[in-house]
Amino acid sequence: MWTKLKKLFDWTPVNVEFPVAEYKLYSDKNRVLLGYNVSVTYQHHGTKSYFFAHDEEKLGLFTKERALERAVSFYESKRKQMSIKSR
């Protein structure tokens, strides 16, 4: 019982993939960047995907550069978590 409960709260990353740009193809605009996707595989919870949006044209909150910075920062934090756990 304790082991199952412990696994429920254990989100230890075992693999993380570098951010990948995600595009949508429109007939009138060609290819439009939506944002960046980072996939993280956890020891007990499988693979989860995290999306960092680019919305410069709608609200202007996140430029494509800022979206990439956020995705890379998240990627690096998960890599750091992996290296700390492996010590």
HELIX and SHEET records of a PDB file:
HELIX    1   1 TRP A    2  LEU A    8  1                                   7    
HELIX    2   2 LYS A   64  LYS A   85  1                                  22    
SHEET    1   A 3 PRO A  13  VAL A  16  0                                        
SHEET    2   A 3 ASN A  30  TYR A  42 -1                                        
SHEET    3   A 3 VAL A  20  TYR A  26 -1                                        
SHEET    1   B 3 PRO A  13  VAL A  16  0                                        
SHEET    2   B 3 ASN A  30  TYR A  42 -1                                        
SHEET    3   B 3 GLY A  46  ALA A  53 -1                                        
END                                                                             
